[in-house]
Amino acid sequence: QIGLNSEVGVGTAFTVYLPKASQPVVVTRRGATLSYRTGRVLFMDDDPKISELTATMLKTLGYTCELATTGEEALALYKRYVKLGKPYYDVVIMDLTVVGGMGGEECFKELVKLDPKVRAIVSSGYDNDDMARKYLEMGFCGYLTKPYRAAELGKRLKEVLG
């Protein structure tokens, strides 16, 4: 039951009545869970200014990153750790269009062959719901529209990484 008492110019008070518990509540604490997250991001974009700016944002957000300018470079970096059998990157963020090299869509398809559990985010200058839906249906975990701010980048990473 909720009660309300309000007087203009004086204030408002709410009273909440809850039923008494039939048994005492026992509070238990969970033990620490193991985290296999590395805090590492692989970022692929052919624009050096965007790469530098995003690397700074990622560092500010507490992540470390490696940069690639093409899909071929991103694949080479990812393969290096797959061969060791260790999860290395928590997420890959990739631009769709790369001048003179493999873009994000093709690179993602190759990454999935290497690691079916790869988590990837599309980074694109096109703000289009249909386009975002297409890439999410393809298996990307998120869509980030350029230009983005550190807060948007952090929010998307939290959504993707949980």
N, CA and C atoms as a LAMMPS dump frame, in Angstrom:
ITEM: TIMESTEP
0
ITEM: NUMBER OF ATOMS
486
ITEM: BOX BOUNDS ff ff ff
-5.0000000000000000e+02 5.0000000000000000e+02
-5.0000000000000000e+02 5.0000000000000000e+02
-5.0000000000000000e+02 5.0000000000000000e+02
ITEM: ATOMS id mol type element x y z
1 1 1 N 0.849 -1.151 0
2 1 2 C 0 0 0
3 1 3 C 0.91 1.234 0
4 2 1 N 0.476 2.265 -0.741
5 2 2 C 1.23 3.505 -0.795
6 2 3 C 0.299 4.639 -0.394
7 3 1 N 0.763 5.456 0.553
8 3 2 C -0.017 6.61 0.982
9 3 3 C 0.626 7.893 0.491
10 4 1 N -0.196 8.917 0.274
11 4 2 C 0.286 10.188 -0.242
12 4 3 C -0.323 11.319 0.564
13 5 1 N 0.507 12.239 1.028
14 5 2 C 0.036 13.425 1.733
15 5 3 C 0.762 14.607 1.113
16 6 1 N 0.014 15.535 0.512
17 6 2 C 0.622 16.655 -0.186
18 6 3 C -0.073 17.945 0.189
19 7 1 N 0.724 18.984 0.448
20 7 2 C 0.174 20.293 0.773
21 7 3 C 0.934 21.335 -0.038
22 8 1 N 0.195 22.149 -0.803
23 8 2 C 0.794 23.165 -1.666
24 8 3 C 1.647 24.112 -0.824
25 9 1 N 2.854 24.339 -1.29
26 9 2 C 3.769 25.25 -0.608
27 9 3 C 4.492 24.639 0.567
28 10 1 N 4.087 23.445 0.996
29 10 2 C 4.717 22.792 2.148
30 10 3 C 5.557 21.596 1.699
31 11 1 N 4.945 20.707 0.913
32 11 2 C 5.679 19.539 0.446
33 11 3 C 4.788 18.334 0.279
34 12 1 N 5.418 17.24 -0.058
35 12 2 C 4.717 15.988 -0.313
36 12 3 C 5.417 14.871 0.43
37 13 1 N 4.625 13.974 1.019
38 13 2 C 5.186 12.806 1.707
39 13 3 C 4.51 11.547 1.18
40 14 1 N 5.308 10.553 0.886
41 14 2 C 4.81 9.244 0.479
42 14 3 C 5.077 8.279 1.617
43 15 1 N 4.12 7.407 1.897
44 15 2 C 4.288 6.359 2.893
45 15 3 C 4.076 5.027 2.185
46 16 1 N 5.039 4.138 2.348
47 16 2 C 4.964 2.836 1.695
48 16 3 C 4.852 1.768 2.779
49 17 1 N 3.818 0.918 2.672
50 17 2 C 3.598 -0.178 3.608
51 17 3 C 3.873 -1.483 2.866
52 18 1 N 4.805 -2.261 3.397
53 18 2 C 5.154 -3.547 2.802
54 18 3 C 4.782 -4.666 3.767
55 19 1 N 4.438 -5.845 3.256
56 19 2 C 4.107 -6.953 4.164
57 19 3 C 5.361 -7.443 4.89
58 20 1 N 5.131 -7.929 6.103
59 20 2 C 6.228 -8.476 6.9
60 20 3 C 6.643 -9.817 6.3
61 21 1 N 7.948 -10.043 6.226
62 21 2 C 8.462 -11.309 5.695
63 21 3 C 8.106 -12.439 6.653
64 22 1 N 7.763 -13.599 6.084
65 22 2 C 7.39 -14.732 6.929
66 22 3 C 8.62 -15.397 7.538
67 23 1 N 9.767 -15.201 6.926
68 23 2 C 11.019 -15.768 7.44
69 23 3 C 12.104 -14.705 7.35
70 24 1 N 13.117 -14.79 8.215
71 24 2 C 14.204 -13.816 8.135
72 24 3 C 14.975 -13.98 6.807
73 25 1 N 15.44 -12.888 6.307
74 25 2 C 16.197 -12.906 5.056
75 25 3 C 17.654 -13.226 5.36
76 26 1 N 18.214 -14.191 4.633
77 26 2 C 19.612 -14.553 4.799
78 26 3 C 20.384 -13.938 3.637
79 27 1 N 21.358 -13.099 3.973
80 27 2 C 22.159 -12.444 2.948
81 27 3 C 23.436 -13.238 2.759
82 28 1 N 23.673 -13.666 1.537
83 28 2 C 24.911 -14.376 1.233
84 28 3 C 25.663 -13.589 0.173
85 29 1 N 26.964 -13.639 0.262
86 29 2 C 27.786 -12.942 -0.726
87 29 3 C 28.388 -13.96 -1.673
88 30 1 N 28.353 -13.61 -2.934
89 30 2 C 28.999 -14.471 -3.913
90 30 3 C 30.504 -14.258 -3.858
91 31 1 N 31.22 -15.319 -4.111
92 31 2 C 32.666 -15.193 -4.208
93 31 3 C 33.026 -14.482 -5.5
94 32 1 N 34.233 -14.025 -5.577
95 32 2 C 34.69 -13.337 -6.786
96 32 3 C 34.648 -14.301 -7.962
97 33 1 N 34.21 -13.787 -9.091
98 33 2 C 34.183 -14.632 -10.277
99 33 3 C 35.437 -14.379 -11.093
100 34 1 N 35.879 -15.405 -11.754
101 34 2 C 37.054 -15.268 -12.595
102 34 3 C 36.682 -14.525 -13.869
103 35 1 N 37.503 -13.615 -14.249
104 35 2 C 37.266 -12.873 -15.477
105 35 3 C 38.354 -13.234 -16.475
106 36 1 N 37.938 -13.555 -17.665
107 36 2 C 38.898 -13.878 -18.701
108 36 3 C 39.08 -12.703 -19.652
109 37 1 N 38.579 -11.561 -19.274
110 37 2 C 38.724 -10.388 -20.108
111 37 3 C 40.156 -9.894 -20.032
112 38 1 N 40.621 -9.388 -21.136
113 38 2 C 41.995 -8.905 -21.21
114 38 3 C 42.074 -7.391 -21.198
115 39 1 N 40.98 -6.714 -21.522
116 39 2 C 41.002 -5.264 -21.623
117 39 3 C 41.623 -4.784 -22.926
118 40 1 N 41.779 -5.701 -23.89
119 40 2 C 42.43 -5.356 -25.154
120 40 3 C 41.427 -5.286 -26.302
121 41 1 N 41.621 -4.281 -27.137
122 41 2 C 40.761 -4.046 -28.288
123 41 3 C 41.623 -3.991 -29.535
124 42 1 N 41.159 -4.625 -30.59
125 42 2 C 41.791 -4.507 -31.903
126 42 3 C 40.931 -3.522 -32.689
127 43 1 N 41.542 -2.416 -33.097
128 43 2 C 40.818 -1.372 -33.814
129 43 3 C 41.353 -1.253 -35.231
130 44 1 N 40.451 -1.325 -36.216
131 44 2 C 40.859 -1.275 -37.619
132 44 3 C 40.146 -0.132 -38.335
133 45 1 N 40.951 0.816 -38.841
134 45 2 C 40.433 1.938 -39.634
135 45 3 C 41.583 2.462 -40.475
136 46 1 N 41.302 2.843 -41.713
137 46 2 C 42.368 3.324 -42.596
138 46 3 C 42.68 4.804 -42.411
139 47 1 N 41.934 5.498 -41.57
140 47 2 C 42.189 6.911 -41.304
141 47 3 C 43.044 7.037 -40.039
142 48 1 N 44.303 7.479 -40.181
143 48 2 C 45.195 7.549 -39.018
144 48 3 C 44.689 8.481 -37.906
145 49 1 N 43.986 9.546 -38.278
146 49 2 C 43.476 10.471 -37.255
147 49 3 C 42.384 9.812 -36.417
148 50 1 N 41.497 9.062 -37.071
149 50 2 C 40.436 8.35 -36.341
150 50 3 C 41.057 7.281 -35.449
151 51 1 N 42.049 6.574 -35.968
152 51 2 C 42.719 5.53 -35.18
153 51 3 C 43.387 6.12 -33.946
154 52 1 N 44.084 7.223 -34.126
155 52 2 C 44.779 7.859 -33.007
156 52 3 C 43.786 8.364 -31.957
157 53 1 N 42.728 9.01 -32.42
158 53 2 C 41.71 9.532 -31.509
159 53 3 C 41.02 8.4 -30.748
160 54 1 N 40.663 7.329 -31.461
161 54 2 C 39.985 6.199 -30.811
162 54 3 C 40.917 5.504 -29.826
163 55 1 N 42.191 5.376 -30.182
164 55 2 C 43.154 4.764 -29.258
165 55 3 C 43.23 5.566 -27.962
166 56 1 N 43.2 6.886 -28.066
167 56 2 C 43.213 7.752 -26.88
168 56 3 C 41.946 7.549 -26.057
169 57 1 N 40.793 7.47 -26.738
170 57 2 C 39.53 7.236 -26.025
171 57 3 C 39.565 5.896 -25.3
172 58 1 N 40.04 4.863 -25.993
173 58 2 C 40.09 3.533 -25.385
174 58 3 C 40.991 3.533 -24.15
175 59 1 N 42.122 4.206 -24.253
176 59 2 C 43.042 4.292 -23.108
177 59 3 C 42.362 4.99 -21.935
178 60 1 N 41.641 6.077 -22.217
179 60 2 C 40.905 6.805 -21.193
180 60 3 C 39.86 5.913 -20.527
181 61 1 N 39.258 5.015 -21.315
182 61 2 C 38.229 4.106 -20.801
183 61 3 C 38.822 2.885 -20.096
184 62 1 N 40.154 2.777 -20.08
185 62 2 C 40.801 1.671 -19.375
186 62 3 C 41.154 0.476 -20.243
187 63 1 N 41.081 0.628 -21.548
188 63 2 C 41.428 -0.458 -22.462
189 63 3 C 42.791 -0.196 -23.087
190 64 1 N 43.422 -1.251 -23.543
191 64 2 C 44.609 -1.111 -24.382
192 64 3 C 44.19 -1.545 -25.781
193 65 1 N 44.899 -1.053 -26.779
194 65 2 C 44.488 -1.443 -28.123
195 65 3 C 45.664 -1.578 -29.058
196 66 1 N 45.426 -2.342 -30.086
197 66 2 C 46.35 -2.44 -31.206
198 66 3 C 45.602 -1.923 -32.412
199 67 1 N 46.334 -1.26 -33.303
200 67 2 C 45.73 -0.623 -34.46
201 67 3 C 46.11 -1.353 -35.737
202 68 1 N 45.143 -1.441 -36.626
203 68 2 C 45.354 -1.996 -37.961
204 68 3 C 44.719 -1.035 -38.951
205 69 1 N 45.337 -0.896 -40.131
206 69 2 C 44.776 0.014 -41.135
207 69 3 C 43.941 -0.714 -42.177
208 70 1 N 44.087 -2.031 -42.273
209 70 2 C 43.316 -2.826 -43.23
210 70 3 C 42.849 -4.113 -42.566
211 71 1 N 41.917 -4.771 -43.218
212 71 2 C 41.46 -6.069 -42.74
213 71 3 C 42.57 -7.098 -42.735
214 72 1 N 43.46 -7.01 -43.718
215 72 2 C 44.585 -7.955 -43.77
216 72 3 C 45.461 -7.824 -42.526
217 73 1 N 45.736 -6.578 -42.113
218 73 2 C 46.543 -6.357 -40.908
219 73 3 C 45.809 -6.854 -39.669
220 74 1 N 44.527 -6.582 -39.594
221 74 2 C 43.731 -7.03 -38.443
222 74 3 C 43.749 -8.556 -38.34
223 75 1 N 43.59 -9.218 -39.476
224 75 2 C 43.631 -10.691 -39.479
225 75 3 C 44.985 -11.209 -39.005
226 76 1 N 46.061 -10.591 -39.485
227 76 2 C 47.402 -11.023 -39.083
228 76 3 C 47.595 -10.868 -37.575
229 77 1 N 47.146 -9.756 -37.013
230 77 2 C 47.268 -9.548 -35.571
231 77 3 C 46.431 -10.563 -34.798
232 78 1 N 45.231 -10.818 -35.252
233 78 2 C 44.335 -11.761 -34.576
234 78 3 C 44.888 -13.189 -34.66
235 79 1 N 45.38 -13.554 -35.843
236 79 2 C 45.926 -14.913 -36.047
237 79 3 C 47.085 -15.203 -35.104
238 80 1 N 47.892 -14.188 -34.847
239 80 2 C 49.065 -14.348 -33.988
240 80 3 C 48.674 -14.941 -32.639
241 81 1 N 47.534 -14.528 -32.094
242 81 2 C 47.121 -15.014 -30.782
243 81 3 C 46.261 -16.268 -30.86
244 82 1 N 45.551 -16.456 -31.945
245 82 2 C 44.776 -17.684 -32.127
246 82 3 C 45.729 -18.883 -32.15
247 83 1 N 46.879 -18.707 -32.786
248 83 2 C 47.871 -19.797 -32.867
249 83 3 C 48.385 -20.192 -31.49
250 84 1 N 48.408 -19.235 -30.568
251 84 2 C 48.856 -19.523 -29.205
252 84 3 C 47.757 -20.173 -28.366
253 85 1 N 46.539 -20.162 -28.894
254 85 2 C 45.421 -20.768 -28.182
255 85 3 C 44.912 -19.934 -27.021
256 86 1 N 45.227 -18.646 -27.03
257 86 2 C 44.821 -17.776 -25.939
258 86 3 C 43.835 -16.723 -26.436
259 87 1 N 42.837 -16.435 -25.625
260 87 2 C 41.996 -15.286 -25.994
261 87 3 C 42.81 -14.028 -25.735
262 88 1 N 42.885 -13.159 -26.687
263 88 2 C 43.703 -11.969 -26.52
264 88 3 C 42.867 -10.693 -26.598
265 89 1 N 42.067 -10.576 -27.638
266 89 2 C 41.248 -9.381 -27.792
267 89 3 C 39.847 -9.649 -27.261
268 90 1 N 39.342 -8.713 -26.476
269 90 2 C 37.959 -8.814 -26.017
270 90 3 C 37.002 -8.482 -27.144
271 91 1 N 37.415 -7.552 -27.988
272 91 2 C 36.535 -7.084 -29.056
273 91 3 C 37.373 -6.508 -30.193
274 92 1 N 36.812 -6.589 -31.396
275 92 2 C 37.418 -5.978 -32.574
276 92 3 C 36.445 -4.909 -33.059
277 93 1 N 36.957 -3.704 -33.263
278 93 2 C 36.142 -2.617 -33.815
279 93 3 C 36.686 -2.337 -35.202
280 94 1 N 35.803 -2.381 -36.208
281 94 2 C 36.31 -2.219 -37.566
282 94 3 C 35.454 -1.342 -38.443
283 95 1 N 36.152 -0.547 -39.246
284 95 2 C 35.521 0.296 -40.248
285 95 3 C 35.071 -0.592 -41.398
286 96 1 N 33.95 -0.264 -41.995
287 96 2 C 33.444 -1.058 -43.113
288 96 3 C 34.221 -0.823 -44.391
289 97 1 N 34.539 0.439 -44.67
290 97 2 C 35.158 0.785 -45.941
291 97 3 C 36.621 1.136 -45.726
292 98 1 N 37.505 0.389 -46.385
293 98 2 C 38.939 0.629 -46.306
294 98 3 C 39.453 0.815 -47.724
295 99 1 N 40.028 1.968 -47.987
296 99 2 C 40.557 2.255 -49.316
297 99 3 C 41.828 1.43 -49.532
298 100 1 N 41.835 0.642 -50.608
299 100 2 C 43.024 -0.126 -50.971
300 100 3 C 43.27 -1.36 -50.126
301 101 1 N 42.26 -1.841 -49.411
302 101 2 C 42.459 -3.032 -48.596
303 101 3 C 41.142 -3.677 -48.228
304 102 1 N 41.237 -4.737 -47.46
305 102 2 C 40.061 -5.48 -47.019
306 102 3 C 39.289 -4.655 -45.993
307 103 1 N 37.993 -4.52 -46.201
308 103 2 C 37.134 -3.771 -45.284
309 103 3 C 36.604 -4.631 -44.157
310 104 1 N 35.79 -4.025 -43.321
311 104 2 C 35.299 -4.672 -42.12
312 104 3 C 34.419 -5.882 -42.341
313 105 1 N 33.543 -5.825 -43.334
314 105 2 C 32.636 -6.954 -43.561
315 105 3 C 33.401 -8.214 -43.954
316 106 1 N 34.291 -8.078 -44.916
317 106 2 C 35.079 -9.234 -45.372
318 106 3 C 36.009 -9.722 -44.264
319 107 1 N 36.609 -8.798 -43.553
320 107 2 C 37.498 -9.163 -42.448
321 107 3 C 36.737 -9.933 -41.372
322 108 1 N 35.531 -9.472 -41.045
323 108 2 C 34.723 -10.149 -40.035
324 108 3 C 34.449 -11.597 -40.424
325 109 1 N 34.111 -11.822 -41.687
326 109 2 C 33.838 -13.188 -42.152
327 109 3 C 35.059 -14.08 -41.965
328 110 1 N 36.248 -13.527 -42.189
329 110 2 C 37.485 -14.295 -42
330 110 3 C 37.776 -14.512 -40.514
331 111 1 N 37.5 -13.517 -39.699
332 111 2 C 37.719 -13.647 -38.255
333 111 3 C 36.828 -14.733 -37.659
334 112 1 N 35.591 -14.818 -38.131
335 112 2 C 34.67 -15.84 -37.638
336 112 3 C 35.184 -17.239 -37.956
337 113 1 N 35.855 -17.383 -39.113
338 113 2 C 36.455 -18.683 -39.459
339 113 3 C 37.572 -19.028 -38.482
340 114 1 N 38.328 -18.019 -38.053
341 114 2 C 39.417 -18.236 -37.089
342 114 3 C 38.89 -18.474 -35.684
343 115 1 N 37.879 -17.689 -35.313
344 115 2 C 37.349 -17.711 -33.959
345 115 3 C 35.837 -17.458 -34.008
346 116 1 N 35.04 -18.512 -33.978
347 116 2 C 33.583 -18.34 -34.059
348 116 3 C 32.994 -17.477 -32.936
349 117 1 N 33.741 -17.283 -31.851
350 117 2 C 33.246 -16.489 -30.726
351 117 3 C 33.725 -15.04 -30.775
352 118 1 N 34.342 -14.628 -31.876
353 118 2 C 34.859 -13.265 -31.977
354 118 3 C 33.74 -12.259 -31.753
355 119 1 N 34.048 -11.218 -31.01
356 119 2 C 33.095 -10.136 -30.779
357 119 3 C 33.569 -8.942 -31.586
358 120 1 N 32.722 -8.481 -32.484
359 120 2 C 33.115 -7.385 -33.363
360 120 3 C 32.051 -6.308 -33.397
361 121 1 N 32.52 -5.075 -33.512
362 121 2 C 31.658 -3.906 -33.603
363 121 3 C 31.951 -3.213 -34.924
364 122 1 N 30.905 -2.867 -35.659
365 122 2 C 31.031 -2.103 -36.897
366 122 3 C 31.204 -0.639 -36.528
367 123 1 N 32.142 0.018 -37.197
368 123 2 C 32.312 1.457 -37.053
369 123 3 C 32.085 2.061 -38.43
370 124 1 N 31.06 2.903 -38.564
371 124 2 C 30.717 3.432 -39.874
372 124 3 C 30.228 4.874 -39.786
373 125 1 N 30.466 5.609 -40.843
374 125 2 C 29.98 6.977 -40.928
375 125 3 C 28.527 7.058 -41.348
376 126 1 N 27.928 5.924 -41.673
377 126 2 C 26.53 5.89 -42.1
378 126 3 C 25.635 5.583 -40.921
379 127 1 N 24.737 6.504 -40.615
380 127 2 C 23.797 6.321 -39.51
381 127 3 C 22.46 5.871 -40.097
382 128 1 N 22.295 4.565 -40.206
383 128 2 C 21.144 4.012 -40.897
384 128 3 C 20.688 2.759 -40.148
385 129 1 N 19.446 2.739 -39.686
386 129 2 C 18.937 1.597 -38.915
387 129 3 C 18.942 0.304 -39.712
388 130 1 N 18.59 0.373 -41.001
389 130 2 C 18.576 -0.829 -41.833
390 130 3 C 19.981 -1.402 -41.981
391 131 1 N 20.947 -0.517 -42.158
392 131 2 C 22.336 -0.958 -42.288
393 131 3 C 22.822 -1.595 -40.982
394 132 1 N 22.52 -0.943 -39.873
395 132 2 C 22.917 -1.49 -38.571
396 132 3 C 22.294 -2.866 -38.365
397 133 1 N 21.011 -3.005 -38.683
398 133 2 C 20.316 -4.288 -38.537
399 133 3 C 20.987 -5.37 -39.382
400 134 1 N 21.361 -5.016 -40.612
401 134 2 C 22.022 -5.972 -41.515
402 134 3 C 23.288 -6.542 -40.871
403 135 1 N 24.115 -5.666 -40.301
404 135 2 C 25.372 -6.13 -39.723
405 135 3 C 25.168 -6.879 -38.411
406 136 1 N 24.169 -6.483 -37.644
407 136 2 C 23.872 -7.228 -36.423
408 136 3 C 23.362 -8.626 -36.764
409 137 1 N 22.548 -8.733 -37.806
410 137 2 C 22.062 -10.044 -38.245
411 137 3 C 23.2 -10.894 -38.799
412 138 1 N 24.211 -10.256 -39.351
413 138 2 C 25.37 -10.958 -39.891
414 138 3 C 26.228 -11.559 -38.778
415 139 1 N 26.075 -11.037 -37.556
416 139 2 C 26.828 -11.581 -36.431
417 139 3 C 27.668 -10.568 -35.679
418 140 1 N 27.732 -9.327 -36.178
419 140 2 C 28.419 -8.295 -35.416
420 140 3 C 27.662 -8.086 -34.11
421 141 1 N 28.376 -7.702 -33.065
422 141 2 C 27.757 -7.528 -31.752
423 141 3 C 27.287 -6.101 -31.496
424 142 1 N 27.74 -5.162 -32.314
425 142 2 C 27.358 -3.775 -32.1
426 142 3 C 27.63 -2.928 -33.319
427 143 1 N 27.043 -1.736 -33.318
428 143 2 C 27.179 -0.795 -34.427
429 143 3 C 27.484 0.569 -33.828
430 144 1 N 28.557 1.188 -34.274
431 144 2 C 29.004 2.467 -33.745
432 144 3 C 29.07 3.461 -34.89
433 145 1 N 28.3 4.544 -34.791
434 145 2 C 28.256 5.536 -35.861
435 145 3 C 29.307 6.616 -35.634
436 146 1 N 30.132 6.858 -36.669
437 146 2 C 31.13 7.931 -36.611
438 146 3 C 30.468 9.247 -36.982
439 147 1 N 30.895 10.332 -36.399
440 147 2 C 31.883 10.431 -35.317
441 147 3 C 31.232 10.07 -33.977
442 148 1 N 32.007 9.482 -33.103
443 148 2 C 31.504 9.094 -31.785
444 148 3 C 32.391 9.714 -30.712
445 149 1 N 31.826 9.791 -29.546
446 149 2 C 32.544 10.319 -28.38
447 149 3 C 32.936 9.151 -27.482
448 150 1 N 33.815 9.433 -26.536
449 150 2 C 34.288 8.388 -25.618
450 150 3 C 33.121 7.746 -24.868
451 151 1 N 32.123 8.535 -24.482
452 151 2 C 30.978 7.985 -23.743
453 151 3 C 30.214 6.975 -24.599
454 152 1 N 30.016 7.297 -25.878
455 152 2 C 29.314 6.371 -26.774
456 152 3 C 30.135 5.102 -26.99
457 153 1 N 31.441 5.267 -27.161
458 153 2 C 32.335 4.121 -27.345
459 153 3 C 32.296 3.229 -26.105
460 154 1 N 32.401 3.834 -24.934
461 154 2 C 32.353 3.065 -23.686
462 154 3 C 31.042 2.338 -23.498
463 155 1 N 29.938 3.013 -23.831
464 155 2 C 28.609 2.388 -23.711
465 155 3 C 28.505 1.179 -24.619
466 156 1 N 28.944 1.314 -25.859
467 156 2 C 28.863 0.209 -26.799
468 156 3 C 29.739 -0.958 -26.343
469 157 1 N 30.936 -0.671 -25.851
470 157 2 C 31.81 -1.734 -25.362
471 157 3 C 31.181 -2.464 -24.183
472 158 1 N 30.555 -1.735 -23.28
473 158 2 C 29.887 -2.384 -22.136
474 158 3 C 28.733 -3.26 -22.592
475 159 1 N 27.98 -2.791 -23.596
476 159 2 C 26.875 -3.591 -24.127
477 159 3 C 27.392 -4.888 -24.73
478 160 1 N 28.489 -4.801 -25.456
479 160 2 C 29.031 -5.967 -26.155
480 160 3 C 29.735 -6.917 -25.195
481 161 1 N 30.448 -6.365 -24.229
482 161 2 C 31.243 -7.212 -23.33
483 161 3 C 30.491 -7.616 -22.066
484 162 1 N 29.366 -6.973 -21.796
485 162 2 C 28.592 -7.329 -20.624
486 162 3 C 29.135 -6.715 -19.363
